[in-house]
Amino acid sequence: MAGVISIVGGGMVGASLALALQRSDAGRDWRIRLIEALPPAANAWQPSYDARSTALSWGSSQLLRELGVWSQLAERAEPIRHIHVSDRGHPGMLRMHAEQEGVPALGYVVENAWLGQVLLGALDQQRIDWLAPARVTALQPADQGYRLQVEGDGQSHWLDTDLLVLADGGRSGLLEQLGIHRQARPYGQTAIIANVSTSRAHQGEAFERFTADGPMALLPLVEQRSALVWTLPEDQARQVLALTDAAFLRRLQEAFGYRLGELLRVGERSSYPLQLIESDEQVRPHLVVLGNAAHSLHPIAGQGFNLSLRDAMALARHIRQAWAEQAAPGELARLQAYLVEQRDDQRLTIDFSDRLTRLFSNRQTLLGVGRTLGLLGLDLLAPAKSLFARRAMGLRS
């Protein structure tokens, strides 16, 4: 049995799915088409102080090892050996250590450009049809799949596909064409993203700090930088973004404290509004919605890409099983089985991220006392702390 799988979106999630599929001998008669709106990078990866990054859980590092790319990724992956969680103005804190969990690292922080280059570089051009730059502008359901109108190189043409995977972040308008609605719950916050340098070495420690204005994180990066995610109310974020570098560092120092010594440098700043977005539908016959198109999470818990990677690997297993059985991978029953398998993981991860954010963004006095007791309890009770750590590590038990 032969056919075509089209993945719309050649970012980290789409590329991971393509990698997971190309490793199957059972699907040799199937073409995997990866469609990406952005052109491929003309130059090889170059280090940059301002490179944006992604936090990979320990579980994700094992999945990437399964894909055969971890050894190369690890060349520029900074291990998270310790995590320090605190609530500003309250005595409770939680500390987690990789050694206590029996792993070399609780997670890793990798620059997005490096992660993207490694994933795309591992694609087998004999198995993957790489269309970039190209955009899917329209799609039509067909009897056994979809028809896609693809624009690229100044031309427009229609392509048929047996299974369509939308991994484009939900920004292309294709979900709207299909009548698939996404529920958005704004947090009323803006995330400020930047890299900073500190006078004290981070020593592989990640800091999650909850303040009256919103949560922040400083994650360890290679070359003794730290990746900052600072969430603020929208009006405050605009004011902070307008500050000079020196004034920005003073404001950040006041909010974060001196656990990493003096803040010495801040790189280029960017920002985006924060909201929890969930798609009402993730599967239809011959269709899967994947990645941020399916669920977009608050960044402070660092769970977004990790959940999407687990989804992609689970979907790949179901597709490979269909290939092995000489069955159509786009059959609704099979895609529903994939979703049932992932539903609990998705719900637990989304709720973990959302409730953590909302709990520590609420400044009611009684909740503050509860948070203090909760952090102290987690820090003192080893089984509870280990359970919390394993959820943060992307492990299900």
C-alpha positions as CSV (number, residue, x, y, z in Angstrom):
1,M,0.0,0.0,0.0
2,A,1.4,3.4,-1.0
3,G,0.3,7.0,-0.3
4,V,1.4,10.5,0.8
5,I,1.5,12.1,4.3
6,S,1.7,15.9,4.1
7,I,3.0,17.8,7.2
8,V,2.2,21.5,7.0
9,G,4.8,23.3,9.1
10,G,8.5,22.5,9.0
11,G,9.3,23.8,12.5
12,M,10.5,21.7,15.4
13,V,7.3,19.7,15.8
14,G,6.7,19.0,12.1
15,A,10.4,18.1,11.6
16,S,10.3,15.7,14.6
17,L,7.3,13.9,13.2
18,A,8.9,13.6,9.8
19,L,12.1,12.2,11.5
20,A,10.0,9.7,13.4
21,L,8.3,8.5,10.3
22,Q,11.3,8.2,8.0
23,R,12.9,5.7,10.4
24,S,10.2,3.1,9.6
25,D,11.0,0.4,7.0
26,A,7.3,-0.5,6.8
27,G,6.4,2.8,5.2
28,R,8.9,2.8,2.3
29,D,6.2,3.0,-0.3
30,W,4.8,6.2,1.4
31,R,6.0,9.7,0.6
32,I,6.4,12.2,3.4
33,R,5.9,15.8,2.3
34,L,7.0,18.6,4.6
35,I,5.6,22.0,3.6
36,E,7.2,25.1,5.2
37,A,6.4,28.8,4.5
38,L,9.8,30.1,5.4
39,P,12.8,29.5,3.0
40,P,15.5,27.2,4.2
41,A,18.4,29.0,5.9
42,A,21.0,30.0,3.3
43,N,23.9,29.9,5.8
44,A,25.0,27.3,8.3
45,W,24.1,27.9,11.9
46,Q,26.1,30.6,13.6
47,P,26.3,31.3,17.4
48,S,24.5,34.4,18.6
49,Y,24.2,36.0,22.1
50,D,20.6,36.7,21.4
51,A,19.6,33.2,20.2
52,R,16.2,32.1,21.5
53,S,16.0,28.8,23.2
54,T,13.7,25.9,24.2
55,A,13.7,24.0,27.5
56,L,13.8,20.3,26.8
57,S,12.6,17.9,29.6
58,W,14.6,14.8,30.5
59,G,11.9,12.8,28.8
60,S,12.3,14.8,25.6
61,S,16.0,14.2,25.5
62,Q,15.3,10.5,25.5
63,L,12.8,10.8,22.7
64,L,15.4,12.9,20.7
65,R,17.9,10.1,21.4
66,E,15.4,7.7,19.9
67,L,15.3,9.9,16.8
68,G,19.1,9.6,16.5
69,V,19.8,13.4,16.9
70,W,20.6,13.7,20.6
71,S,24.3,13.3,20.4
72,Q,24.6,16.2,18.0
73,L,22.1,18.3,19.9
74,A,23.9,17.7,23.2
75,E,27.0,19.6,21.8
76,R,25.1,22.8,22.6
77,A,22.6,21.7,25.2
78,E,23.0,23.1,28.7
79,P,22.0,20.6,31.3
80,I,19.5,21.7,34.1
81,R,21.0,20.0,37.1
82,H,19.0,22.0,39.7
83,I,15.7,23.8,39.8
84,H,14.9,26.5,42.4
85,V,11.2,27.6,42.7
86,S,10.3,30.5,45.0
87,D,7.5,32.9,45.7
88,R,8.7,36.5,46.2
89,G,7.8,37.9,49.6
90,H,7.0,34.4,51.0
91,P,9.4,32.0,52.8
92,G,8.5,28.8,51.0
93,M,10.7,27.5,48.3
94,L,11.2,24.2,46.4
95,R,14.5,22.8,45.3
96,M,15.0,19.9,42.9
97,H,18.2,18.1,42.0
98,A,19.0,15.8,39.2
99,E,21.1,13.6,41.4
100,Q,18.2,13.0,43.8
101,E,16.1,11.9,40.8
102,G,18.8,9.5,39.6
103,V,19.3,11.3,36.2
104,P,22.2,13.3,34.9
105,A,20.0,16.3,34.2
106,L,16.4,17.3,35.0
107,G,16.3,18.8,31.5
108,Y,18.3,20.8,29.0
109,V,18.1,24.3,27.4
110,V,18.9,24.3,23.6
111,E,19.0,27.3,21.2
112,N,16.1,27.1,18.7
113,A,18.4,27.7,15.7
114,W,20.6,24.8,16.7
115,L,17.7,22.5,17.4
116,G,16.1,23.4,14.1
117,Q,19.3,22.8,12.1
118,V,20.0,19.4,13.7
119,L,16.4,18.2,13.2
120,L,16.2,19.4,9.5
121,G,19.7,18.2,8.8
122,A,18.8,14.7,9.9
123,L,15.9,14.4,7.3
124,D,16.5,11.8,4.6
125,Q,16.0,13.5,1.3
126,Q,15.2,10.1,-0.2
127,R,12.2,9.8,2.0
128,I,11.2,13.5,2.6
129,D,9.8,15.8,-0.1
130,W,10.8,19.2,1.3
131,L,8.7,22.1,-0.1
132,A,10.1,25.5,1.1
133,P,9.3,28.2,0.8
134,A,5.7,27.1,0.1
135,R,2.4,27.9,1.6
136,V,-0.9,25.9,1.7
137,T,-3.5,28.5,0.8
138,A,-6.5,26.3,0.5
139,L,-7.6,22.8,1.2
140,Q,-10.5,20.6,0.3
141,P,-11.6,17.3,1.8
142,A,-11.5,14.4,-0.7
143,D,-12.9,10.8,-0.6
144,Q,-9.7,9.4,1.0
145,G,-7.7,12.4,2.1
146,Y,-7.3,16.1,1.2
147,R,-6.5,18.3,-1.8
148,L,-4.0,21.1,-1.0
149,Q,-3.5,24.3,-3.0
150,V,0.2,25.0,-2.6
151,E,1.9,28.3,-3.6
152,G,5.7,28.5,-4.1
153,D,8.2,29.9,-6.6
154,G,5.5,32.1,-8.0
155,Q,3.3,29.2,-9.0
156,S,0.2,27.6,-7.6
157,H,-0.8,23.9,-7.9
158,W,-3.0,21.3,-6.2
159,L,-1.5,18.3,-4.5
160,D,-3.4,15.2,-3.1
161,T,-2.6,13.7,0.3
162,D,-3.9,10.7,2.2
163,L,-3.1,12.1,5.6
164,L,-2.8,15.8,6.4
165,V,-1.0,17.0,9.6
166,L,-1.4,20.6,10.5
167,A,1.7,21.6,12.5
168,D,1.8,25.3,11.5
169,G,1.1,26.8,14.9
170,G,-2.4,27.6,13.9
171,R,-1.5,30.9,12.3
172,S,-2.1,30.1,8.6
173,G,-5.9,30.3,8.6
174,L,-6.2,26.6,7.6
175,L,-8.0,25.7,10.8
176,E,-10.6,28.4,10.1
177,Q,-11.1,27.1,6.6
178,L,-11.9,23.7,8.0
179,G,-14.3,25.2,10.6
180,I,-12.1,24.1,13.5
181,H,-12.4,26.5,16.4
182,R,-9.7,27.1,19.0
183,Q,-10.6,28.2,22.5
184,A,-8.4,31.1,23.8
185,R,-8.1,32.1,27.5
186,P,-5.9,35.2,27.8
187,Y,-3.7,35.5,30.9
188,G,-3.7,39.3,30.7
189,Q,0.1,39.0,30.6
190,T,3.0,39.6,28.2
191,A,6.1,37.5,28.1
192,I,9.4,39.3,27.7
193,I,12.1,37.1,26.3
194,A,15.9,38.0,26.4
195,N,19.2,36.5,27.3
196,V,21.2,37.9,30.2
197,S,24.7,37.6,31.7
198,T,25.3,37.4,35.4
199,S,28.4,37.9,37.7
200,R,27.9,34.5,39.3
201,A,28.0,31.3,37.2
202,H,24.6,29.6,36.9
203,Q,26.1,26.1,37.5
204,G,23.3,24.4,35.7
205,E,20.6,25.9,38.0
206,A,17.2,27.0,36.6
207,F,15.2,29.6,38.6
208,E,11.4,29.8,38.6
209,R,10.3,32.9,40.6
210,F,6.8,34.1,41.2
211,T,6.3,37.8,41.9
212,A,3.3,40.1,42.5
213,D,3.5,41.1,38.8
214,G,3.8,37.6,37.4
215,P,6.1,34.6,37.1
216,M,9.6,34.7,35.7
217,A,12.2,32.1,34.8
218,L,16.0,32.2,34.3
219,L,17.2,29.1,32.6
220,P,20.9,28.1,32.1
221,L,22.3,28.5,28.6
222,V,25.7,27.6,27.1
223,E,28.5,30.2,27.4
224,Q,27.3,31.2,30.9
225,R,24.2,33.0,29.7
226,S,20.8,32.6,31.1
227,A,17.5,32.7,29.1
228,L,15.0,35.0,30.6
229,V,11.2,34.6,30.4
230,W,9.6,37.5,32.4
231,T,5.8,37.7,32.4
232,L,4.2,41.0,33.3
233,P,0.8,42.6,33.1
234,E,0.4,44.0,29.6
235,D,0.7,47.7,30.5
236,Q,3.8,47.1,32.7
237,A,5.4,45.0,30.0
238,R,5.1,47.9,27.5
239,Q,6.8,50.2,30.0
240,V,9.6,47.7,30.8
241,L,10.3,47.1,27.1
242,A,10.8,50.8,26.6
243,L,13.5,51.0,29.2
244,T,17.2,51.4,28.4
245,D,19.3,48.3,29.0
246,A,20.7,49.7,32.2
247,A,17.2,50.6,33.6
248,F,15.9,47.2,32.4
249,L,18.6,45.3,34.3
250,R,17.9,47.4,37.5
251,R,14.2,46.6,37.3
252,L,14.9,42.9,36.6
253,Q,17.5,42.8,39.5
254,E,14.8,44.1,41.9
255,A,12.3,41.5,40.8
256,F,14.7,38.5,40.7
257,G,17.2,39.2,43.4
258,Y,20.9,38.3,43.7
259,R,20.9,34.5,43.5
260,L,23.0,34.8,40.4
261,G,24.9,37.8,41.6
262,E,24.7,41.1,39.6
263,L,23.0,41.2,36.3
264,L,25.6,42.5,33.8
265,R,24.1,42.4,30.3
266,V,20.9,42.0,28.5
267,G,20.6,41.2,24.9
268,E,17.9,41.9,22.4
269,R,14.4,41.8,23.9
270,S,11.2,40.5,22.3
271,S,7.7,39.9,23.6
272,Y,4.4,38.3,22.9
273,P,0.9,38.2,24.6
274,L,0.2,35.1,26.7
275,Q,-2.9,32.9,26.4
276,L,-3.9,29.3,26.7
277,I,-5.2,28.1,23.4
278,E,-6.8,24.7,22.8
279,S,-8.3,23.3,19.6
280,D,-11.8,22.0,19.8
281,E,-10.8,19.2,17.4
282,Q,-7.5,17.4,17.0
283,V,-8.5,14.6,14.6
284,R,-10.8,14.1,11.7
285,P,-10.7,11.4,9.0
286,H,-7.3,11.9,7.3
287,L,-6.5,15.0,9.4
288,V,-4.4,15.6,12.6
289,V,-3.9,19.0,14.3
290,L,-0.5,18.9,16.1
291,G,1.8,21.2,18.1
292,N,0.8,24.8,19.0
293,A,-2.1,24.5,16.5
294,A,-3.6,21.9,18.9
295,H,-2.5,23.5,22.2
296,S,-0.4,26.5,23.1
297,L,0.7,26.8,26.7
298,H,2.0,29.4,29.1
299,P,5.8,29.3,28.7
300,I,6.7,29.6,32.4
301,A,6.5,25.8,33.1
302,G,8.4,25.0,29.9
303,Q,6.0,22.3,28.8
304,G,4.8,23.4,25.4
305,F,7.3,21.7,23.0
306,N,7.8,18.8,25.3
307,L,4.1,17.9,25.1
308,S,4.0,18.4,21.4
309,L,7.0,16.1,20.9
310,R,5.3,13.4,22.9
311,D,2.2,13.9,20.7
312,A,4.3,13.6,17.6
313,M,6.1,10.4,18.7
314,A,2.8,8.8,19.7
315,L,1.2,9.8,16.3
316,A,4.2,8.3,14.5
317,R,3.8,5.0,16.4
318,H,0.2,4.7,15.2
319,I,1.1,5.6,11.6
320,R,3.9,3.1,11.6
321,Q,1.5,0.4,13.0
322,A,-0.9,1.2,10.2
323,W,2.0,0.8,7.7
324,A,3.0,-2.6,9.2
325,E,-0.6,-3.8,8.9
326,Q,-0.9,-2.5,5.3
327,A,-3.7,-0.2,6.5
328,A,-4.5,3.5,5.8
329,P,-3.0,5.6,8.6
330,G,-5.7,8.3,8.0
331,E,-8.6,6.1,9.1
332,L,-10.6,7.9,11.8
333,A,-10.6,5.0,14.3
334,R,-6.8,4.9,14.2
335,L,-6.4,8.6,14.7
336,Q,-8.9,8.5,17.5
337,A,-6.9,5.8,19.1
338,Y,-3.8,8.1,19.0
339,L,-5.8,10.9,20.6
340,V,-7.2,8.6,23.3
341,E,-3.6,7.5,24.1
342,Q,-2.5,11.1,24.5
343,R,-5.5,12.7,26.1
344,D,-4.5,12.1,29.7
345,D,-1.0,13.4,29.1
346,Q,-2.4,16.5,27.3
347,R,-4.9,17.2,30.1
348,L,-2.4,16.7,32.9
349,T,0.3,18.8,31.3
350,I,-2.1,21.6,30.2
351,D,-3.7,21.7,33.7
352,F,-0.3,21.5,35.4
353,S,1.0,24.6,33.5
354,D,-2.3,26.6,33.6
355,R,-3.0,26.0,37.3
356,L,0.6,26.7,38.4
357,T,0.5,30.0,36.5
358,R,-2.9,31.1,37.8
359,L,-2.2,30.0,41.4
360,F,1.1,32.0,41.6
361,S,-0.4,35.0,39.8
362,N,-3.1,35.4,42.4
363,R,-2.1,37.7,45.3
364,Q,-4.9,36.9,47.7
365,T,-3.5,36.6,51.2
366,L,-4.9,33.1,52.0
367,L,-3.6,31.8,48.7
368,G,-0.2,33.2,49.5
369,V,-0.2,31.3,52.8
370,G,-1.3,28.2,51.0
371,R,1.5,28.6,48.4
372,T,4.1,29.0,51.2
373,L,2.9,25.8,52.9
374,G,2.7,24.0,49.6
375,L,6.3,24.8,48.6
376,L,7.6,24.0,52.0
377,G,5.7,20.7,52.0
378,L,6.9,19.7,48.6
379,D,10.5,20.5,49.6
380,L,10.3,18.5,52.8
381,L,8.3,15.5,51.5
382,A,10.5,13.5,49.2
383,P,7.8,11.4,47.5
384,A,5.7,14.5,46.7
385,K,8.7,16.4,45.5
386,S,9.8,13.5,43.3
387,L,6.3,13.3,41.7
388,F,6.4,17.0,41.0
389,A,9.9,16.7,39.5
390,R,8.9,13.8,37.3
391,R,6.0,15.8,35.9
392,A,8.4,18.7,35.1
393,M,10.8,16.1,33.6
394,G,8.1,15.0,31.1
395,L,7.7,11.6,32.7
396,R,4.3,10.1,33.3
397,S,4.9,8.2,36.5
